[in-house]
């Protein structure tokens, strides 16, 4: 559902425009002409194909409390057979 509001209406009822943006884009007009579009963050991310990166998905705020000391790996070379 598309909603259209004037700049004046938007300034007077911003929370109403934000609620309308949950249902679909809100066109904000200046002097009767579309000037801006208000979208929910979810709709914006769908539109721009922005998905969280693997780093953002793996962030662990409590990770500072975790002690992690991996063991050193010993890699031994093997002879190569090129025959």
BELQUIHU-V879633 format. One record per backbone hydrogen bond with DSSP energy under -1.0 kcal/mol. CO is the residue of the C=O (numbers start at 0). NH is the residue of the N-H. E is the energy in kcal/mol with one decimal. If there is no record, write none. Layout:
co	nh	e
CO	NH	E
CO	NH	E
This chain:
co	nh	e
2	26	-3.5
4	28	-2.6
5	9	-2.6
6	10	-2.5
7	11	-2.0
8	12	-2.1
12	16	-1.7
13	17	-2.3
14	18	-2.1
15	19	-2.2
16	20	-1.9
19	22	-1.4
24	2	-2.3
25	37	-2.8
26	4	-3.0
27	34	-2.9
27	35	-2.0
28	6	-1.7
29	32	-1.6
32	29	-2.7
35	27	-2.8
37	25	-2.1
39	43	-2.4
40	44	-2.6
41	45	-2.0
42	46	-2.4
43	47	-2.4
44	49	-1.5
52	56	-2.1
53	57	-1.6
59	62	-2.5
61	64	-1.6
62	65	-1.1
